[in-house]
Amino acid sequence: MTQTLSHIDLDELKATYERDGFAVARGLFSMEEVAEIKETFEQIHQNEFSKSFDDGVRDPNDPLFQYPRVVHPHRFNATARRYMLHPVVQKCLEVIIGEEPVATQSMYYFKAPGARGQAMHQDNLYLLVDPGTCIGAWTAIDKVDRENGCMMLVPGSHRGNILCQEDAGETVRRETFSGAITRIPKGMKAVEMPMEPGDTLFFGGSVIHGSGPNRSKDRFRRSFIGHYAAGSLDKISKFYLPLVRMDGTDYEVTSQVGGGACGQDWLGAVH
């Protein structure tokens, strides 16, 4: 069953996004759609494991080794591509962005019990969308809360610039797979975002966000993520090319040639 937008107040979604830098569309995907996404990536994990992204984890006992994230599945799986381009996501993006969006990336996280989280960061440090910024659409496949490592976001951080990252340090690295971290500016703090299966969180590319480890004993925290940009963009990091129009056709824009305001080469980095 395909979900509709009849239960979502799009004006409120946009107002909340503009105020905080993020907003949740509750129940954007139906339970049947959530089940299809989950089954698709279970099959990818079992039968196409070699296409999972290599995060450099070599310990066979590490949950991130056993369940690596899948990056750009839309490039080899028709179901992943279909959900990245889902009409309900497109409509929300059109309202938030104010123009036709284009898709830049798809991802899937299993975040098995015991898996580390991701240190605080900003997406457009990696994507380098210009002009404007990227926008994430993060869909919960499982119930998400503090115990299994829900998303944490800093309200209002979308009004600031992209911040240069610092070495995460040993304490952070024990709980996240990230070697670098974006420090939260003074006077701001992160809030937790509990979600139910089928909820989709939209957040801007300058929003500082991350997640803690999955401390549960038996609960996954699976999520399907698409990244997008306004169709009027001129440049993006080369890792994300070719882009995909919402009608499913590929197209190219200019590849970024520098590492952005922080002066580092992030062009090979993956969010």
Backbone bond lengths (Angstrom), bond angles and torsions (degrees), N, CA, C in turn:
res aa  C-N    CA-C-N  psi(-1)  N-CA   C-N-CA  omega(-1)  CA-C   N-CA-C  phi
1 M - - - 1.462 - - 1.527 109.43 -
2 T 1.324 116.36 128.27 1.455 120.55 179.11 1.518 110.25 -85.13
3 Q 1.318 116.67 131.48 1.456 121.82 -179.13 1.524 110.44 -75.82
4 T 1.330 116.62 153.34 1.462 122.16 176.50 1.522 109.19 -117.15
5 L 1.320 115.87 176.00 1.463 121.55 -178.50 1.523 112.53 -101.20
6 S 1.326 117.92 10.26 1.463 120.65 -173.21 1.527 112.90 -61.66
7 H 1.336 117.58 -25.94 1.463 121.19 -176.80 1.524 112.64 -94.02
8 I 1.325 118.08 0.49 1.470 121.39 -175.45 1.522 109.95 -110.29
9 D 1.318 116.70 127.98 1.467 122.76 176.44 1.527 107.60 -83.83
10 L 1.322 117.00 99.78 1.462 121.05 -175.20 1.528 111.90 -67.32
11 D 1.329 117.46 -32.42 1.465 119.49 177.37 1.522 110.62 -65.22
12 E 1.321 116.38 -41.23 1.468 120.45 177.50 1.518 110.74 -67.02
13 L 1.340 116.87 -39.56 1.462 121.05 177.70 1.525 110.20 -57.75
14 K 1.318 116.87 -47.26 1.455 121.20 -179.10 1.528 111.47 -66.45
15 A 1.344 116.94 -42.44 1.469 120.39 -179.26 1.526 111.15 -63.11
16 T 1.334 116.67 -42.22 1.463 120.49 178.59 1.518 110.67 -65.94
17 Y 1.327 116.69 -41.62 1.466 121.22 177.94 1.528 110.66 -60.72
18 E 1.306 117.25 -44.65 1.466 120.33 -179.13 1.526 111.50 -67.78
19 R 1.325 117.87 -32.48 1.460 121.58 179.58 1.520 112.60 -74.88
20 D 1.344 116.22 -48.15 1.464 120.79 -171.92 1.531 113.95 -101.96
21 G 1.336 116.47 -21.92 1.459 120.17 -172.85 1.514 112.41 94.91
22 F 1.336 116.80 -2.69 1.470 122.02 179.19 1.514 109.57 -157.04
23 A 1.321 115.88 159.21 1.465 122.12 178.32 1.517 108.83 -161.31
24 V 1.330 116.10 151.83 1.463 121.50 -178.40 1.523 110.70 -110.39
25 A 1.319 116.17 130.51 1.459 122.65 170.06 1.522 106.65 -96.63
26 R 1.317 116.55 103.00 1.461 121.12 -175.48 1.519 110.51 -72.29
27 G 1.329 116.12 133.00 1.446 121.55 177.35 1.516 113.84 63.05
28 L 1.333 117.26 34.64 1.462 119.99 -178.77 1.532 110.86 -64.23
29 F 1.342 116.44 -37.29 1.457 121.21 176.76 1.523 109.64 -105.52
30 S 1.327 115.73 143.15 1.464 121.11 177.42 1.526 109.89 -73.59
31 M 1.324 116.44 165.06 1.450 120.41 178.29 1.525 111.69 -65.59
32 E 1.336 116.87 -31.12 1.463 120.29 176.25 1.532 110.34 -66.13
33 E 1.325 116.43 -39.57 1.459 120.35 178.57 1.529 111.13 -68.87
34 V 1.318 116.27 -40.78 1.464 120.29 176.54 1.527 110.30 -59.63
35 A 1.328 116.47 -43.42 1.461 120.67 179.57 1.525 111.05 -63.66
36 E 1.326 117.52 -37.75 1.463 120.19 179.33 1.521 111.12 -67.05
37 I 1.318 116.99 -42.13 1.466 120.26 177.56 1.524 110.05 -61.60
38 K 1.325 116.06 -47.18 1.464 120.57 -179.19 1.522 111.09 -59.46
39 E 1.315 117.75 -46.57 1.463 121.54 -179.09 1.527 111.09 -65.47
40 T 1.319 116.92 -38.81 1.466 120.72 178.70 1.524 110.99 -58.14
41 F 1.337 116.46 -44.92 1.462 118.74 -176.70 1.519 113.22 -81.39
42 E 1.334 117.72 -20.86 1.453 119.18 169.62 1.529 109.29 -65.00
43 Q 1.323 116.48 -40.47 1.461 120.61 178.64 1.524 111.07 -68.04
44 I 1.322 116.83 -40.36 1.464 119.74 176.64 1.524 110.22 -61.28
45 H 1.325 116.24 -42.68 1.463 120.41 -179.56 1.532 110.87 -63.25
46 Q 1.314 117.25 -40.06 1.465 121.11 -177.47 1.527 112.93 -77.96
47 N 1.333 116.47 -39.79 1.463 120.16 -169.07 1.520 114.93 -110.17
48 E 1.327 117.85 -18.35 1.461 120.75 -177.89 1.527 110.51 -130.72
49 F 1.329 115.09 40.24 1.464 121.52 -175.03 1.534 111.51 -56.76
50 S 1.321 116.91 -32.63 1.464 120.69 -177.45 1.513 112.55 -64.24
51 K 1.344 117.27 -16.80 1.460 120.29 -179.64 1.523 112.11 -89.34
52 S 1.327 117.43 -1.05 1.458 120.78 175.61 1.524 109.41 -71.28
53 F 1.322 115.36 154.83 1.461 119.47 -177.07 1.515 110.85 -77.85
54 D 1.318 116.19 138.85 1.468 122.07 179.23 1.528 109.05 -90.07
55 D 1.341 115.48 106.00 1.464 120.38 178.05 1.520 112.22 -89.27
56 G 1.314 116.91 7.68 1.451 120.26 178.47 1.512 114.22 83.30
57 V 1.337 118.26 9.53 1.459 122.12 178.61 1.528 108.35 -80.19
58 R 1.345 117.03 125.44 1.468 121.00 -175.28 1.519 113.65 -117.02
59 D 1.326 117.37 -7.90 1.460 121.13 179.50 1.522 109.24 -79.22
60 P 1.350 118.51 114.56 1.475 119.99 -177.29 1.523 113.35 -64.49
61 N 1.333 117.93 -15.19 1.457 121.18 178.07 1.527 112.66 -88.75
62 D 1.329 116.55 -7.62 1.459 121.13 -178.98 1.527 109.13 -77.69
63 P 1.356 118.73 128.06 1.469 120.00 178.38 1.527 113.22 -56.59
64 L 1.336 117.39 -28.30 1.460 119.99 179.10 1.526 111.91 -73.81
65 F 1.325 117.16 -22.03 1.463 121.36 172.02 1.526 109.94 -77.37
66 Q 1.318 115.80 -41.47 1.460 120.88 -178.22 1.529 112.29 -72.71
67 Y 1.336 116.28 -32.79 1.462 121.96 -178.82 1.531 109.71 -132.77
68 P 1.332 117.42 72.25 1.466 119.36 178.87 1.526 111.13 -69.27
69 R 1.310 115.63 155.64 1.462 119.53 176.84 1.526 110.00 -70.11
70 V 1.308 114.97 156.66 1.465 121.67 178.32 1.528 107.18 -110.30
71 V 1.321 116.72 123.19 1.462 122.04 -176.50 1.521 109.78 -113.87
72 H 1.312 116.14 134.24 1.464 123.64 -179.16 1.535 113.28 60.13
73 P 1.333 119.14 41.65 1.469 118.42 178.55 1.531 112.57 -63.43
74 H 1.317 118.06 -19.59 1.469 119.78 178.95 1.527 111.59 -64.90
75 R 1.329 116.57 -14.54 1.461 119.66 179.91 1.531 113.01 -83.09
76 F 1.338 116.85 -12.31 1.463 118.02 179.72 1.521 113.66 -137.50
77 N 1.355 117.98 -1.50 1.457 120.26 -177.60 1.528 109.29 -133.13
78 A 1.321 116.11 122.87 1.462 121.28 -175.21 1.526 112.42 -66.46
79 T 1.333 117.70 -35.53 1.461 120.25 -179.66 1.517 110.77 -67.77
80 A 1.324 117.50 -42.94 1.464 120.94 177.09 1.526 110.66 -60.88
81 R 1.323 116.51 -40.82 1.463 120.59 179.03 1.539 110.56 -64.47
82 R 1.316 115.87 -40.48 1.469 120.19 -179.63 1.520 111.25 -63.79
83 Y 1.324 117.40 -42.39 1.464 118.85 -179.88 1.526 112.40 -74.17
84 M 1.311 118.43 -30.51 1.461 120.19 173.78 1.523 110.66 -61.36
85 L 1.335 116.28 -32.07 1.466 122.34 -176.35 1.530 111.84 -104.99
86 H 1.307 117.85 21.18 1.460 122.28 -174.08 1.536 110.72 -59.79
87 P 1.334 117.33 136.34 1.472 120.28 -177.89 1.526 114.87 -57.70
88 V 1.352 119.07 -33.72 1.462 118.78 -179.43 1.532 111.11 -71.04
89 V 1.329 116.30 -33.68 1.465 119.91 174.51 1.522 109.47 -67.54
90 Q 1.313 116.56 -44.57 1.455 121.09 179.49 1.529 111.05 -57.02
91 K 1.330 117.37 -45.43 1.459 120.54 -178.21 1.527 111.43 -63.59
92 C 1.322 117.43 -43.53 1.466 120.41 177.84 1.522 110.48 -61.49
93 L 1.324 116.44 -42.95 1.456 120.34 179.93 1.521 111.40 -64.26
94 E 1.322 117.40 -40.70 1.466 120.59 178.98 1.519 110.92 -60.37
95 V 1.336 116.67 -40.52 1.465 120.82 178.93 1.527 110.47 -67.57
96 I 1.325 116.95 -43.84 1.463 121.10 -177.34 1.530 111.49 -70.80
97 I 1.339 116.79 -46.27 1.460 121.24 -175.36 1.523 111.68 -80.62
98 G 1.336 116.05 -35.16 1.451 120.01 -177.81 1.509 113.72 88.75
99 E 1.313 117.62 10.00 1.463 122.07 176.18 1.525 108.83 -159.66
100 E 1.315 115.31 176.82 1.461 120.85 -179.63 1.526 110.69 -64.70
101 P 1.338 118.60 126.18 1.466 120.41 178.08 1.520 111.97 -85.32
102 V 1.317 115.59 164.81 1.459 122.15 168.39 1.520 107.69 -128.43
103 A 1.323 116.43 148.98 1.460 121.52 -179.89 1.521 109.80 -89.07
104 T 1.333 116.24 137.71 1.462 121.61 -178.52 1.519 113.02 -115.20
105 Q 1.329 117.63 -25.40 1.463 119.98 -173.51 1.519 110.51 -162.99
106 S 1.325 116.08 150.81 1.461 122.28 167.69 1.522 108.29 -128.91
107 M 1.326 115.98 151.39 1.469 121.58 179.57 1.520 109.76 -151.75
108 Y 1.326 114.71 159.42 1.465 120.58 173.19 1.518 107.90 -141.24
109 Y 1.338 115.45 128.66 1.463 121.96 175.91 1.527 108.58 -110.79
110 F 1.326 116.10 132.31 1.459 120.59 173.58 1.533 110.75 -86.50
111 K 1.298 116.98 -39.06 1.473 124.49 -177.19 1.531 110.72 40.75
112 A 1.317 113.73 67.64 1.459 121.28 -178.86 1.528 111.08 -65.35
113 P 1.333 118.76 162.49 1.464 121.05 176.15 1.528 110.64 -51.48
114 G 1.315 115.96 131.84 1.456 121.40 -179.63 1.512 114.84 88.82
115 A 1.328 118.08 -7.74 1.464 121.01 -177.76 1.526 110.80 -70.73
116 R 1.325 114.73 145.57 1.459 120.48 175.15 1.530 110.98 -71.30
117 G 1.328 115.67 161.58 1.451 121.59 178.14 1.518 111.26 -93.67
118 Q 1.325 115.87 -157.16 1.456 121.97 179.30 1.516 108.93 -128.42
119 A 1.331 116.54 128.67 1.460 121.31 -177.73 1.525 111.17 -62.77
120 M 1.320 116.45 159.06 1.453 121.48 -178.01 1.534 110.44 -60.35
121 H 1.330 115.46 137.69 1.461 121.20 -176.02 1.521 109.41 -160.98
122 Q 1.322 116.11 174.37 1.466 123.75 175.49 1.525 108.23 -124.63
123 D 1.316 116.99 132.63 1.458 120.44 -172.00 1.526 113.90 -65.76
124 N 1.327 117.01 -37.05 1.460 116.94 -173.59 1.524 113.02 -75.28
125 L 1.328 117.69 -4.36 1.461 120.55 167.81 1.524 109.60 -62.63
126 Y 1.329 116.11 -32.52 1.463 122.33 -177.45 1.529 111.85 -93.00
127 L 1.335 116.70 -45.97 1.456 119.38 -175.06 1.527 112.37 -76.76
128 L 1.335 116.93 -33.64 1.470 121.91 178.94 1.527 112.21 53.51
129 V 1.329 115.42 44.37 1.464 120.34 175.18 1.522 109.27 -65.09
130 D 1.315 116.41 135.75 1.463 121.69 -179.46 1.528 109.00 -150.53
131 P 1.341 118.66 128.87 1.461 126.94 -3.41 1.528 111.17 -77.27
132 G 1.316 115.53 171.19 1.449 120.41 179.33 1.511 112.18 82.71
133 T 1.311 115.87 -147.91 1.458 121.44 -176.84 1.524 109.10 -151.41
134 C 1.320 115.86 176.39 1.457 120.58 176.11 1.528 109.46 -90.63
135 I 1.312 115.50 172.14 1.458 121.54 174.84 1.525 108.12 -142.81
136 G 1.318 116.02 132.69 1.452 121.28 179.62 1.514 111.40 -95.88
137 A 1.335 116.18 148.52 1.462 122.77 171.95 1.524 106.51 -126.98
138 W 1.318 116.77 102.63 1.464 125.12 -169.63 1.522 108.08 -107.14
139 T 1.332 116.63 109.56 1.466 120.85 -175.59 1.521 111.08 -104.63
140 A 1.312 115.81 126.15 1.466 121.73 178.41 1.525 110.03 -75.58
141 I 1.314 116.15 128.86 1.463 121.92 175.11 1.525 110.24 -98.44
142 D 1.324 116.55 -26.65 1.467 123.17 174.16 1.526 108.77 -117.56
143 K 1.312 116.18 167.68 1.458 120.57 170.08 1.522 107.74 -63.87
144 V 1.315 116.41 132.95 1.466 122.00 -173.38 1.521 109.44 -120.79
145 D 1.337 116.78 128.55 1.460 121.47 177.41 1.531 108.93 -150.86
146 R 1.309 116.25 -173.21 1.465 119.98 -176.78 1.520 112.05 -59.64
147 E 1.338 116.91 -40.22 1.457 119.93 -174.41 1.530 112.32 -61.31
148 N 1.322 117.25 -42.33 1.465 118.15 -177.34 1.529 113.33 -100.03
149 G 1.325 116.84 15.03 1.460 120.28 169.26 1.509 115.17 89.97
150 C 1.335 116.52 56.61 1.457 120.34 179.59 1.529 111.16 -67.21
151 M 1.313 114.67 165.37 1.457 120.49 175.78 1.524 110.06 -67.35
152 M 1.331 115.38 144.85 1.461 122.54 173.23 1.524 107.38 -125.17
153 L 1.321 116.54 132.17 1.451 121.36 -176.45 1.522 110.54 -133.21
154 V 1.322 116.87 153.17 1.458 122.66 -178.99 1.522 108.64 -104.36
155 P 1.346 118.33 104.95 1.463 120.46 -179.81 1.532 111.36 -60.06
156 G 1.323 115.59 137.95 1.453 120.99 178.06 1.504 115.36 85.07
157 S 1.336 117.69 -10.34 1.470 119.66 -178.13 1.527 111.96 -70.07
158 H 1.340 116.97 -13.09 1.466 120.08 177.82 1.523 112.21 -69.00
159 R 1.328 116.87 -15.10 1.465 120.22 179.74 1.525 112.10 -83.76
160 G 1.316 116.61 -10.03 1.461 120.32 -179.29 1.516 112.17 -94.82
161 N 1.311 114.93 -177.96 1.458 121.34 179.44 1.527 110.61 -87.61
162 I 1.318 115.96 171.26 1.456 120.53 169.15 1.525 107.58 -69.08
163 L 1.327 116.26 128.27 1.460 122.31 -176.30 1.518 110.41 -100.75
164 C 1.308 116.05 141.88 1.456 120.00 177.67 1.520 109.57 -70.45
165 Q 1.324 116.36 139.70 1.453 120.52 -178.06 1.524 111.94 -84.25
166 E 1.322 114.94 160.61 1.453 122.95 177.77 1.528 109.13 -120.51
167 D 1.313 116.27 163.75 1.457 120.37 173.67 1.523 109.12 -58.90
168 A 1.329 116.20 131.72 1.462 120.38 -174.02 1.520 112.95 -69.91
169 G 1.335 117.66 -27.83 1.451 120.28 -177.73 1.517 111.82 82.49
170 E 1.320 115.98 161.77 1.461 120.78 -173.81 1.520 112.84 -64.59
171 T 1.326 117.68 -38.20 1.469 119.84 -178.09 1.516 110.98 -61.66
172 V 1.331 116.92 -46.06 1.464 120.88 179.40 1.521 110.40 -67.51
173 R 1.335 117.08 -40.58 1.459 119.93 -177.04 1.520 112.54 -65.46
174 R 1.326 117.53 -25.02 1.465 119.53 176.77 1.525 111.65 -68.57
175 E 1.327 117.18 -25.93 1.455 120.96 -176.11 1.525 113.42 -109.05
176 T 1.335 118.21 -8.88 1.461 121.46 179.42 1.521 109.39 -135.21
177 F 1.333 116.09 161.35 1.461 119.58 176.87 1.525 111.04 -92.31
178 S 1.333 116.98 10.39 1.460 121.20 -175.40 1.521 111.13 -96.20
179 G 1.327 115.72 139.32 1.459 119.49 175.97 1.500 113.31 -90.37
180 A 1.336 117.18 -11.76 1.459 121.92 -177.83 1.523 108.89 -131.22
181 I 1.336 115.65 160.01 1.462 120.70 -176.83 1.525 109.96 -143.48
182 T 1.324 115.50 146.68 1.463 122.04 171.44 1.520 107.41 -97.17
183 R 1.316 116.34 120.43 1.463 120.70 -179.21 1.522 110.58 -75.66
184 I 1.322 116.09 138.77 1.464 121.18 178.99 1.522 108.81 -75.76
185 P 1.336 118.10 127.75 1.471 120.88 -179.37 1.525 112.13 -59.88
186 K 1.316 115.07 151.42 1.467 121.44 178.92 1.521 109.95 -58.17
187 G 1.317 115.51 137.41 1.457 121.29 179.32 1.514 114.16 90.76
188 M 1.328 117.02 -6.12 1.456 121.14 177.66 1.522 109.62 -114.22
189 K 1.321 116.72 159.95 1.460 120.40 175.60 1.518 109.73 -151.22
190 A 1.315 115.51 155.01 1.459 121.41 -179.63 1.523 110.47 -81.86
191 V 1.319 115.11 147.75 1.459 121.36 174.02 1.526 108.65 -118.39
192 E 1.309 116.09 149.39 1.461 121.10 178.42 1.526 110.21 -82.26
193 M 1.333 115.25 150.78 1.465 120.17 -179.85 1.526 110.04 -126.15
194 P 1.347 117.98 83.79 1.463 119.96 174.17 1.525 109.41 -65.10
195 M 1.325 116.90 143.56 1.454 121.37 -177.53 1.520 110.50 -144.11
196 E 1.323 114.71 155.44 1.457 122.06 175.52 1.526 108.70 -104.87
197 P 1.335 117.79 157.52 1.465 119.78 176.91 1.531 111.52 -53.68
198 G 1.323 116.22 131.25 1.456 121.52 -179.51 1.505 114.47 96.49
199 D 1.348 117.79 -13.89 1.466 121.20 174.41 1.523 109.45 -72.54
200 T 1.337 116.67 143.52 1.455 121.11 178.08 1.519 110.17 -124.49
201 L 1.321 115.46 125.89 1.454 123.27 178.60 1.523 109.12 -98.04
202 F 1.327 116.35 121.69 1.460 122.16 174.86 1.526 108.25 -101.00
203 F 1.340 117.45 131.75 1.465 119.88 -179.51 1.523 110.37 -148.46
204 G 1.333 114.99 145.45 1.449 121.43 -175.43 1.514 113.48 -79.65
205 G 1.334 115.66 162.85 1.456 122.17 -173.66 1.502 115.75 -71.54
206 S 1.347 118.22 -12.65 1.463 120.67 175.90 1.520 112.59 -100.38
207 V 1.319 117.32 -4.11 1.465 121.04 -179.90 1.525 110.04 -69.44
208 I 1.311 116.95 125.91 1.460 121.67 176.69 1.537 107.82 -76.75
209 H 1.324 115.53 126.04 1.458 119.04 -175.98 1.525 109.71 -154.38
210 G 1.307 115.79 165.51 1.457 122.52 178.40 1.514 108.80 -179.09
211 S 1.320 116.79 -164.28 1.463 120.48 179.13 1.517 110.02 -156.24
212 G 1.318 115.09 153.93 1.450 120.82 176.16 1.517 111.17 -87.11
213 P 1.322 117.49 179.12 1.464 121.10 179.39 1.522 112.22 -70.31
214 N 1.324 115.17 161.94 1.456 120.68 173.54 1.532 107.24 -86.18
215 R 1.318 116.43 102.89 1.457 121.65 -176.22 1.528 112.29 -90.49
216 S 1.314 118.06 1.34 1.460 119.82 -179.29 1.525 110.52 -75.31
217 K 1.300 115.81 162.53 1.463 121.58 -179.80 1.523 112.54 -88.87
218 D 1.334 117.14 -28.28 1.462 118.41 -171.85 1.525 113.57 -146.07
219 R 1.325 118.91 17.75 1.463 121.30 -176.94 1.531 110.62 -116.21
220 F 1.310 116.31 124.03 1.455 121.01 171.17 1.531 109.41 -75.94
221 R 1.334 115.71 164.05 1.463 120.95 171.52 1.532 107.17 -131.17
222 R 1.345 113.87 69.82 1.458 119.25 -176.25 1.530 110.28 -75.21
223 S 1.328 115.47 146.52 1.460 120.04 177.72 1.518 110.07 -151.49
224 F 1.325 114.95 143.77 1.466 122.28 175.13 1.519 107.35 -110.86
225 I 1.328 116.67 128.17 1.457 120.96 -173.57 1.515 111.02 -126.59
226 G 1.314 115.44 135.45 1.454 121.55 168.63 1.515 109.04 -118.54
227 H 1.321 116.12 144.33 1.459 120.17 171.58 1.522 108.30 -115.49
228 Y 1.326 114.78 145.36 1.453 121.06 -172.15 1.529 109.44 -140.88
229 A 1.334 114.95 170.20 1.457 121.77 174.67 1.512 108.18 -150.00
230 A 1.318 116.27 164.35 1.462 119.78 173.46 1.523 109.10 -64.97
231 G 1.319 115.76 140.21 1.455 119.88 -177.10 1.510 114.21 -63.35
232 S 1.334 117.31 -12.64 1.456 121.22 -179.82 1.524 112.90 -87.24
233 L 1.323 118.96 7.21 1.464 120.57 -179.76 1.521 111.05 -61.82
234 D 1.334 115.37 154.61 1.466 121.48 178.11 1.524 112.45 -107.07
235 K 1.365 116.44 -32.92 1.454 120.16 -172.57 1.523 110.98 -140.45
236 I 1.343 115.18 155.68 1.457 122.22 174.48 1.527 107.52 -159.75
237 S 1.322 117.20 158.02 1.464 120.45 176.77 1.527 110.29 -59.79
238 K 1.321 115.38 143.67 1.461 120.85 -170.81 1.524 113.61 -63.04
239 F 1.336 117.91 -26.05 1.471 121.06 -179.26 1.518 111.76 -58.03
240 Y 1.339 117.48 -26.58 1.455 121.97 -172.77 1.532 113.07 -95.20
241 L 1.311 117.15 1.66 1.463 121.84 178.15 1.527 110.40 -90.68
242 P 1.325 119.89 143.16 1.459 125.90 1.00 1.526 112.38 -79.09
243 L 1.324 115.99 149.68 1.454 121.44 172.85 1.528 108.86 -76.15
244 V 1.327 115.13 168.93 1.461 119.82 -179.07 1.528 108.88 -129.04
245 R 1.304 115.74 121.07 1.467 119.66 172.51 1.521 108.69 -67.32
246 M 1.329 116.52 158.66 1.458 120.06 -177.34 1.526 112.30 -69.76
247 D 1.331 117.69 -10.11 1.462 119.55 172.58 1.523 111.86 -87.69
248 G 1.344 116.95 2.73 1.455 121.78 174.97 1.502 115.80 94.87
249 T 1.315 118.51 -0.65 1.468 120.80 -179.49 1.522 110.61 -91.57
250 D 1.321 115.57 143.46 1.463 121.21 177.77 1.527 110.54 -81.95
251 Y 1.331 115.16 152.22 1.455 118.85 169.71 1.521 109.06 -158.31
252 E 1.306 115.32 164.89 1.457 122.45 -174.03 1.524 111.58 -114.77
253 V 1.330 115.70 147.88 1.462 122.53 165.51 1.522 106.50 -126.65
254 T 1.311 116.61 -179.76 1.452 120.68 -178.29 1.528 110.90 -68.99
255 S 1.315 116.46 137.82 1.462 121.50 176.53 1.524 110.10 -80.90
256 Q 1.334 116.31 136.71 1.458 120.37 175.10 1.532 110.05 -62.25
257 V 1.322 116.72 144.19 1.461 120.54 -177.82 1.527 112.37 -113.54
258 G 1.314 118.14 0.24 1.455 121.12 178.39 1.506 111.20 -133.19
259 G 1.310 116.39 173.80 1.454 120.76 -176.45 1.506 115.21 -91.13
260 G 1.340 117.01 8.99 1.455 119.05 179.32 1.511 112.85 88.41
261 A 1.335 115.15 -168.68 1.454 121.43 -171.78 1.529 113.50 -63.64
262 C 1.324 117.61 -23.69 1.461 120.11 -178.33 1.513 112.81 -82.48
263 G 1.320 117.66 -6.17 1.444 121.31 172.92 1.504 115.13 74.51
264 Q 1.330 117.09 16.58 1.456 120.52 178.22 1.511 109.03 -114.35
265 D 1.311 116.18 158.06 1.456 120.47 -178.66 1.515 109.33 -89.56
266 W 1.349 115.02 99.97 1.469 120.61 179.28 1.525 111.61 -99.20
267 L 1.328 117.53 8.60 1.465 120.02 -170.12 1.517 112.29 -64.84
268 G 1.313 118.99 -24.73 1.457 120.13 178.61 1.508 113.04 -95.29
269 A 1.335 116.86 1.00 1.452 120.56 -175.47 1.523 110.74 -77.22
270 V 1.311 115.48 154.73 1.461 121.48 178.49 1.513 108.29 -124.75
271 H 1.324 116.62 131.26 1.468 119.20 175.09 1.525 108.37 -80.06
